[in-house]
Amino acid sequence: MNAYQQIDNDFLLRFPQGLQDSQWQQLSKKHRSVYKVITLCQQGLTADVMQNAIASQQLAGITETCRQIISRCTTVSTFEKIAFRNYLNYRDVHLPFVQALYQLLHQFDEGNFHHFVEVLQLCQHDKNANPAKWPLVTAFLAYFDPEQHVCVKPTTIKKLAARLKVDIAYQAQPNPLTYQRVQGMVQNFRQYSTLAREENNIIAQAIMYCTL
């Protein structure tokens, strides 16, 4: 049994019936907003919707969708939610923000990841309007495409990486190297796990976190 398989074993010690266990189902009820957030992302941030908003510079619908997404994310702290709301109060960031988010979601690569973080730092002169933090940056990715992408909550993910003895090259500022290593760690777990193999990354991460 390797370290990834041990997670399954530890989860089943706590929840003997696996994902159908009544206690796990009770915990899941507390996070029903996850599915609402996924729907918001997948319906409100499609390529066509975002392209039309950028072309017409009618950005209010996109920014409001993003406010709702972040406000409902259980992975984003209250402080980070406030910082994002304050950030969007600066109307001059709306166009670069929507453009960078479009590239992040629909043309994902290292450069676009870096650029999105840079755009989220445009208002860092205001200490209360700097939302360029791991949970917020990765929330958009994870809830838009939970089959491929992951959420990064620094304290938890560092504990998980330590348990699995995975070097995630952690840095406080969101960066593509750390992100890709966390993504790989979660994908490896799904490969070895009987519980998470057919689930998306959000559920896979929830299973992993329950064993810490």
Residue pairs with C-beta under 8 A, 6 or more apart in sequence:
1 9
2 192
3 163
3 164
3 165
4 164
4 188
4 189
4 191
4 192
4 193
5 192
5 193
7 189
7 193
7 207
7 208
7 211
8 192
8 193
8 194
8 195
8 196
8 207
10 211
11 18
11 195
11 207
11 210
11 211
12 18
12 195
14 23
14 210
14 211
15 21
15 23
15 24
15 210
17 24
18 24
18 195
19 195
19 199
19 203
19 207
27 210
31 74
31 206
33 72
33 73
33 74
34 74
34 143
34 202
36 72
37 69
37 72
37 73
37 139
37 143
38 143
38 144
38 146
38 202
40 65
40 68
40 69
40 72
40 143
41 69
41 140
41 143
41 144
42 144
44 61
44 62
44 65
44 69
45 62
45 65
45 66
45 101
45 105
45 140
45 144
47 102
47 106
49 61
49 62
50 62
50 98
50 101
50 102
50 105
50 106
51 102
52 58
53 59
53 61
53 62
53 98
54 95
54 98
54 99
54 102
57 95
59 94
59 95
59 98
62 98
62 101
63 88
63 94
63 97
63 98
66 84
66 88
66 97
66 101
66 140
67 84
67 85
67 88
69 139
69 140
69 143
70 76
70 80
70 81
70 84
70 85
70 136
70 139
71 81
71 85
73 81
73 135
73 136
73 139
73 143
75 135
75 139
75 142
75 151
75 153
76 84
76 135
76 136
76 139
77 135
80 131
80 133
80 135
80 136
82 128
83 128
83 129
83 130
83 131
83 133
83 136
84 131
84 136
86 123
86 126
86 128
86 129
87 93
87 97
87 120
87 122
87 123
87 129
87 130
87 131
88 94
88 97
89 129
90 122
90 123
90 126
90 129
93 119
93 122
93 123
96 119
96 122
97 119
97 120
99 119
100 112
100 115
100 116
100 118
100 119
100 120
101 116
101 140
103 112
103 115
103 116
104 112
104 113
104 115
104 116
104 140
104 141
105 140
105 141
105 144
105 145
108 141
110 176
113 174
113 175
113 176
113 179
114 175
114 176
116 137
117 132
117 137
117 173
117 174
117 175
120 130
120 131
120 132
120 136
120 137
121 130
121 132
123 129
123 130
124 130
124 132
132 173
132 174
133 174
134 152
134 153
134 154
134 174
135 151
135 152
135 153
135 154
137 152
137 174
138 149
138 150
138 151
138 152
138 174
138 179
139 151
141 149
141 150
142 149
142 150
142 151
142 201
142 202
143 202
146 200
146 201
146 202
147 200
147 201
148 183
148 201
149 183
149 201
150 179
150 182
150 183
150 186
150 201
150 205
151 202
151 205
152 174
152 178
152 179
152 182
154 170
154 172
156 209
156 212
157 168
157 170
157 182
158 168
158 170
159 212
160 185
160 208
160 209
160 212
161 167
161 168
161 170
161 182
161 185
163 212
164 185
166 181
166 185
167 181
168 178
168 181
168 182
168 185
169 177
169 178
169 181
170 178
171 178
186 201
186 204
186 205
186 208
187 201
189 196
189 204
189 207
189 208
190 196
190 197
190 199
190 201
190 204
191 197
193 204
193 207
195 207
196 203
196 204
196 207
199 207
